[in-house]
Every structure is written in C-alpha cells, then in structure tokens.
C-alpha cells in the first residue's frame, strides 16, 4: 500500500471556526462584556459583538434605574426586558455562527462606541 492512499480527506471547518466565538459569545452575558473586550480587544470579530453586548448592558442598567424610580412603568419595562432577552439570544446565535450581523433596533447604536 502506498502512504499517499492512506491520507484522509480534509474536514471542512465548523461554523465560526477561526474566530474567537467564545469571547464573542460571553459579550452578551451582561457585565462579562468587559471581560471579553479586555481579553480579546485586538480581535475585530469580538469587538463587534462586545459593542452590541455593551449596548444591551446599558439598556438593562437604564431599565433597572428607571424601574427603581418609576415603579409604575414596570409593565413597559418588562416588555423591553423581553425584547433585550430576544436580542441576547440572537446575538449569541450570531456569535456562534461566526456572523457579524447587527441586532434588531439596537445594533446600529453599537457603531457609536469607539473602542
């Protein structure tokens, strides 16, 4: 048998491989956005997702403060929290797939952060 015949066919890379998907994923987990940015700040893929995660974190903190002061708005705040949760899930799925796609409604605000 020839040694060349025993070679295996190359395996296609998994979705998102070659990108730091783990750091991009934790960008959507609240305050862990800071960890992901600090550990992989030179990676443009992680930066993209960290900016979006930071926007979601700012929204959550603002809702927490508004809810503490104006408790009458809790039904509206609850609906916005559900929207933020859906955006987090979409962001995590995009990070795992290795895609840089803006989140609905809030993704465009990430470009204002020059980090």
Secondary structure as UniProt FT lines:
FT   HELIX           3..6
FT   TURN            15..18
FT   HELIX           21..26
FT   TURN            27..28
FT   TURN            30..31
FT   HELIX           32..39
FT   TURN            41..42
FT   HELIX           44..69
FT   HELIX           71..73
FT   HELIX           74..97
FT   TURN            104..106
FT   HELIX           107..112
//
